[in-house]
């Protein structure tokens, strides 16, 4: 993998670039739709490519490991072939899911034992076998096993958690470096910088991760309950430490406004279930603000979902019709809303790239954030 910087903003830490992988080039900053179990919910791959213009999607190690299992994925020739997706894929190590979904989990220096949320079966994740699992899945970018402490963790717990994450990271890096990709294309391994909301721990984690000289770095453990301003503060702490010539991935974040504020603080890559999860509940993100499509006010509004939208669904369907689908519990409503929200997120980061190149990113960002947080 190779990262190429194209332009930098003069008033912030925003930048844009090209991330070259064996499955294609990714323009940054980028939003990555979440395909946890090998599917971006309610969206065809055709629409992901042609309408939403997704350049990379996510899979999740925890979920794919439990179902369908790495044997099936390996027999298919890797996740790309199994799901018929020929563009880049990133996989999360599953650490966050172990700590948020699994029952009876137990942490040790060796790894983490847990019980499946599906059938209660017992499993073990170690820094080494998580690398092996992701080798079998075959994502272009894979993550280190880490512990994601709650946002309200005290300093003592956060520090102890970080020490475990650092030990696991060193073992994961060593195992990655002595193993090979399985499907004829290269893979890259990203450390995850933890440290909760404590600047000293974030600095310690970042310096340790950078010392291992990887091709990119993930920032984890944010947007997990802490105030938004603390998340921004942690990004500002990390900005001068993480290399500016390598991609930075802020995990699990977030709202459209979060994306723009993250870009201003040096983040290149984002993912979040919010655009699809909220879409299925009738919440739409638009260039003018947030719409709850179930509200009666949209019943006779025959304007497009987003007047400035460029996607197929924005050009074809009205707010009135989409509301009708939701009120009638029609599956098509969730499909249209999901496609709209994802297309909007990808449009938003595309606009960010353009304004970085044009040199007016901060002015544009400040005006957009006010709109994005408005309830229509």
N, C-alpha and C positions, 0 to 999 in steps of 0.2 A: 504494500500500500504506500502511496506517495501523496503528500499534501502540498498543494501549490497555492500560496496567497496571491490574490488578484488585486485587492485594494484595501486600504485601511481608512477609517474615519478619523478626522483630525480633532474632533471634540469629545470623543468617547473611546472605548476600547473595542468598538465594533469593527469587524473586518469581514471580507468575503473571500472565498477561495474555491478550489477544486480538489476534491478528494478522489484520487484515482484508485479503483479497485479492479480486480479481475472480472467482475460482473458489471462494470460500467463506472462512469464518472458521476460523482455527487457534487452538486453545487451547494456551497455553504454560505450563510447559515441555512440549515435545513430542518424541517419537521419530519419525523419518521412515524407514519401510521403504525399503530400497535396491532400486530397479528399474533396474539399470545399463543394460540394453539395451532398456528399455521393458517389462520384466516383473519382478515380484517373484517370484523362482524358486519354482516348485511351488505357487503360491497363485493362486486365482481372484480377479478383481477383486471379484466378489460377496462373497467371504469377507473381502477386505481392508476393504470398507465395513461389512458387516453384523456380522461376528463379531470381527474384529481391531480394527475401528473406527479404521482409519488415516485421518488427516485430510489428509495430504500425503505424497507419495512422491517419490523421487529418480530422475532419469535422469542419464546421464553423457555429456558432450559428445564425448569421445574415442571411445567405443564407438559411439554413435549416428551420429557423423560418418563412421566407417569402414563401418558396416553398421547400417541399410539405406542410409544416406546422406541428406543434407539435401534432395536433390531429391525423394525419395520422401515424406519427412515433410512437405515443403512442399506437394506435390500432395495429400496427405491433409488438409491444412488445419491442420497443426501436430501436435505430439505428443499433445495431449489427444484429438483426434479419431482419430489413427492407432491409439492403444492403447485407445480407448473408456474414458477416465478423465475424469470431470467435476469433480474436486477439484484443489486446487493441486498443482503440480509444481515442484521445484527441480532445477536442473542444475549439477553441478560443471563447471568449465571444462575439465577433462581434463588439467590440468597434472600432477597426481599420477600419472595413468596413463602419461603420456608418460615421466616419469622412472622409473617402476617397471616398465613393460611393454615400451616401445618399444626397438628395437635401434638402435644407431648414432645415438643422438640427439646433437645439437650445439646448444649454447646460444650465442646472440649477443645484442647489444642489440636487434636487429630482432625476434627471436623464437626459436623452437625448431624445428629440422628433425629429423625422425625417420622411422623406417621402421615400417610397420604390423606388428603382431604376427600379423596374419592372413595376409598375402601378401607382405610385404617391400616393398611400394610406398612411395615416398618422399613425405613431406608436410611442410607448414610450418604451424605455429601462430604467430600474432602476437597481440598484445593486441587489435588491431582485428578480425582475422578470427574470433577466438574469440567476440567480441561478435556478429558477423554470423551465425555458426553458431548461437549460442544464440537470436538473433532468429528464425531459421528454424525451430529446434526449438520455440520458443514457450513455454518454461517461465515460470512466474510470477516466480520468483526465479532470477537467473543470477549466476555467479561470475566474478571477474577471473582472468586468466591469471597464474599465479605459479610460482615454483620451490619445490619442497618438499625442503629439504636433509635428508639422513639425520640421525637423532637423535644420532649420535655425531660430527657435524661439528665441527671445531675453530672457534674464534671467528673466525679470519681468513676461512675459507671461508663461514661463516654470514653474516658482515658483507657480503662480496662478493655473496653470493646475495641478501641483503635489498636491496641497492642496485638490483640488476636487477629484483627484484619491485616495488620502489617506482616505478621508471621505467615498467615495464609497466602498473602500476596507473594512473598518471596518464594514459597513452595510452588505456587501456581506458575510463576514466571519460569522457574527452573524446569518444571515439567513441560511447559509449553515449548521451551527452547530445545528440549531433547526429544521431542516428538515431531511428527510430520503431518501435514494435511493429507486427507484421504482421497480427495476427489479430483485432483489435478489442477487445483487453483490454490492460491495462497490465502492464509488467514492472519489476522492481526489480533493482538491481545492487549486489552486496555485495563490498567489498574483502576480501582474505584477509590476516590479520595473521600474518606469519611471524617469524623470529628465533631459531629452534631453542630451546635451553635456556638462553639468555643473557638475563638480565633487562634489561640495557641495550639490547639489540637489540629485544626485545619492546616495550619502552617506545617506542623510536624508531619501530617499525613501527605501533604503535597510534596514537600521536600523529599520524603522517602520514596514516593512514587516516581518523581522525576529522576532520582538517582538510578532507577532501574532502566531508564532509557527505552521507553516503549514508543510505539507509533502514534499513540493518542492517549488521552486521559479522560476518565469519567468522573463526574462529581455526583456522589450519592448522598442519601440521608437528608435531603432538603425537600420542602413541601410535604413533610410528614407530621404536621401539626404545629410547627413553629410559626410565629407571625411572618408575614410576607417580607417586611422590612429586614428581619433577621436573615432571611434567605438572601436578599440582595447584599446585605453586609458581608455575608460569607463569600459571595462571589467576588466582591471587591477585595477581600483579604487574599483570595486565591489568584486574582488577576496578575499581579506582578511575579508570581512564583511559577505558574504553569507556563511551559514554553509557548511562545506566540507563533511558532512555525509548525505547531502540531494541533490537531483538532481537539476541542474540549466539548464533552458531551454531558449536559445537565440532565440527569435521569428523572423521568416521571413528572416533568414540568412542561406545561401547565395551562393556564389561561392565555388567551391571545396577548393580553397586556404583559403577562409574565415572560412570554417569548421576546417581546420587544425590549423589555428591561434587561433580560438576560443577554440579549445580543449586545446591548450597550455596554455590558460588563464583561464582554469577551467570550461569550458562549457561541459555539458553532453548530451544535447538534442538540435536538430536543426530541422527546417522545412523551406521549401522555394518552391515556384512555379517554380523557375528557371529551374530545370532539365527537367520538362515537357513542360513548355512554350517555352523555347529555342529550345527544340527538335522539336516542331511543326513548328518552323521556320528554321530548318535545322542546328542548332548549336549542335555539339556533344562534350561532355567532355570525354577525354581519359587519360590514364596513361602517355601519352607523350605530351599532350597539347590539344588545342582546334581546332576542325575541322568545317569549314563551308562546309557542304556536297554538297551545290549547286555549288561550284567552279568547273570549268572545269578540274582542275588538277586531280580530282578524277574520271573522266569519264572512264579511263581504268586502274584504280587501283583495282585489284582483291584480295587484301589482306583483312583480317578481319577488321571490324570497329575499333577494338582495339586489337592489337597483344597480349596484356596481359589480355584481357577480359576473364571472366569466365562464362558469361551468355550465354543462348541459342542463342540469336540473334548474339552475337559476333562469335560464332562457325559456324553459318549457312549462314550469309549474308556478302557480300563484300561491300566495299565502293562504287564500281562502280554500283552495283545493287541498293544500297540505293539512290545514286544520281539520277539514272534513275527514281526511284519512285517519288522523290521530283520534278524533272523536269517535270514529267508526271502528277503531282498533284494527285497521287494515295494515298488513305487514309492509306494504309499499310505502307507507308513511315513514317508518323507521329507515327504509332504504334511501329514500329521497333525502331525509334529514341528515343521515350519516354521510352521504356523498357530498351534500352541500357543506357541512361543517369541515370535512377533510379538505375539500377544494378550497375553502376559505383560508384554512391554516396554511396550505401550500401557497396560495396567492399572497398571504401576508408576508411570509418569509421571502418570497420572490420580490415583493415590493421593497422589503428591507435591503435586499442585495442591490437593487437598482439605486436606492437612495444613498447607500454607502458609496457606490461608484460615482454618483453625481455630487457627493460632498455635502448633502444637506440632511443626513440621517437623523441627527438629534432634533432638529426643528420638526421634521416629519413625524418622528417617533412621539414627541411630546403632544402633538395635535391628535395623533391616532389613539394614544392611550386614553385620552379623555372620551373619545367616541366609543372605544371598545368596552369601557366599563359602564356605559349608559344603558339603562333598562328602557326599552321602547314600549 
